[in-house]
Amino acid sequence: MVGFGIRNVTHLKQGFAEMIRVLKPGGRLLCLEFSRPLNPVFRSLYDFYSFNIMPALGQLLAGSAESYACLPETIRMFPLPDELAAMLTDLGLDGVRWTFLTNGISVAHVGTKRNKFL
């Protein structure tokens, strides 16, 4: 399982490939990561919050607006749910499915490592 961390892996495919490599056949991978909200109006509000309010709060609370300003950019660069599901399937997972959480702010992907003998 990885939660809100895989976005920061430089070589995404390599990172997932290694996670899948160490799974036993039949083992499950769960990836919880930020995504883009589904509803266009909500997405606009979320973008405003992410690009304006979050960095200001980061400056106020943690003394670093920059740390919080890069978060929305990494979210935008991360693959969309169907793209990530295709990548995970190509890397050796079966039955990859995803669930949108909080109107798409985050997405949970789950897949099962293929059995070598099938």
C-alpha positions as CSV (number, residue, x, y, z in Angstrom):
1,M,0.0,0.0,0.0
2,V,1.1,3.5,-0.7
3,G,-0.8,6.6,0.3
4,F,-0.2,10.0,-1.1
5,G,3.5,9.2,-1.8
6,I,3.8,7.6,-5.2
7,R,3.3,11.0,-6.8
8,N,6.7,12.0,-5.6
9,V,8.5,9.0,-7.2
10,T,10.7,10.2,-10.1
11,H,10.2,7.2,-12.3
12,L,6.6,6.2,-11.7
13,K,6.6,3.0,-13.8
14,Q,9.8,1.8,-12.1
15,G,8.4,2.4,-8.7
16,F,5.2,0.5,-9.4
17,A,7.2,-2.3,-11.1
18,E,9.3,-2.8,-8.0
19,M,6.2,-2.8,-5.7
20,I,4.6,-5.4,-8.0
21,R,7.8,-7.4,-8.1
22,V,7.8,-7.9,-4.4
23,L,4.2,-8.9,-4.2
24,K,3.4,-12.6,-3.9
25,P,1.2,-13.9,-6.8
26,G,-2.3,-13.1,-5.7
27,G,-1.1,-10.3,-3.5
28,R,-2.9,-6.9,-3.7
29,L,-1.6,-3.5,-4.4
30,L,-3.5,-0.4,-3.1
31,C,-2.5,3.1,-4.2
32,L,-4.3,6.1,-2.7
33,E,-3.4,9.3,-4.4
34,F,-4.7,12.8,-5.1
35,S,-6.5,13.3,-8.5
36,R,-8.6,16.0,-10.2
37,P,-12.1,16.6,-9.0
38,L,-14.9,15.3,-11.3
39,N,-17.3,18.2,-11.2
40,P,-16.1,21.2,-13.2
41,V,-17.4,23.7,-10.7
42,F,-16.0,21.9,-7.7
43,R,-12.7,21.5,-9.7
44,S,-12.5,25.3,-10.2
45,L,-13.1,25.9,-6.5
46,Y,-10.5,23.2,-5.6
47,D,-8.0,24.7,-8.0
48,F,-8.5,28.2,-6.4
49,Y,-8.0,26.7,-3.0
50,S,-4.9,24.7,-4.1
51,F,-3.1,27.4,-5.9
52,N,-4.0,30.4,-3.6
53,I,-5.2,29.4,-0.2
54,M,-3.1,26.3,0.5
55,P,0.3,28.1,-0.2
56,A,-0.8,31.0,2.0
57,L,-1.8,28.6,4.8
58,G,1.5,26.8,4.3
59,Q,3.4,30.1,4.8
60,L,1.3,31.0,7.8
61,L,1.5,27.6,9.6
62,A,4.7,26.0,8.4
63,G,6.7,29.0,7.2
64,S,6.9,27.7,3.6
65,A,4.5,28.6,0.9
66,E,6.7,26.9,-1.7
67,S,6.2,23.5,-0.2
68,Y,2.5,23.8,-0.5
69,A,2.6,25.5,-3.9
70,C,4.1,22.5,-5.6
71,L,1.4,20.1,-4.4
72,P,-1.2,21.1,-7.0
73,E,1.4,20.8,-9.8
74,T,2.3,17.3,-8.8
75,I,-1.3,16.4,-8.7
76,R,-1.9,17.7,-12.3
77,M,1.1,15.8,-13.6
78,F,-0.1,12.5,-12.1
79,P,-1.9,10.1,-14.5
80,L,-5.7,10.1,-14.5
81,P,-7.4,7.1,-13.0
82,D,-7.9,5.2,-16.3
83,E,-4.3,5.9,-17.4
84,L,-2.9,4.7,-14.0
85,A,-5.1,1.6,-14.2
86,A,-3.8,0.8,-17.7
87,M,-0.2,1.2,-16.4
88,L,-0.8,-1.1,-13.5
89,T,-2.4,-3.7,-15.7
90,D,0.6,-3.5,-18.1
91,L,2.9,-4.0,-15.2
92,G,1.3,-7.2,-14.1
93,L,-1.9,-6.6,-12.1
94,D,-5.3,-8.1,-12.8
95,G,-8.7,-6.7,-12.0
96,V,-7.4,-3.2,-11.5
97,R,-10.2,-1.0,-10.4
98,W,-10.5,2.5,-8.8
99,T,-12.8,4.4,-6.5
100,F,-13.2,8.1,-6.5
101,L,-13.2,9.7,-3.0
102,T,-14.3,13.2,-2.1
103,N,-15.7,13.9,-5.6
104,G,-12.4,12.8,-7.2
105,I,-10.0,14.8,-5.0
106,S,-8.4,11.4,-4.3
107,V,-8.6,8.0,-5.9
108,A,-7.9,4.5,-4.6
109,H,-6.6,2.0,-7.1
110,V,-6.6,-1.7,-6.2
111,G,-5.2,-4.6,-8.3
112,T,-4.0,-8.2,-7.8
113,K,-0.7,-9.6,-8.9
114,R,-1.1,-12.2,-11.6
115,N,-0.4,-15.8,-10.9
116,K,2.7,-16.8,-12.9
117,F,1.2,-20.2,-13.8
118,L,-2.1,-18.9,-15.4
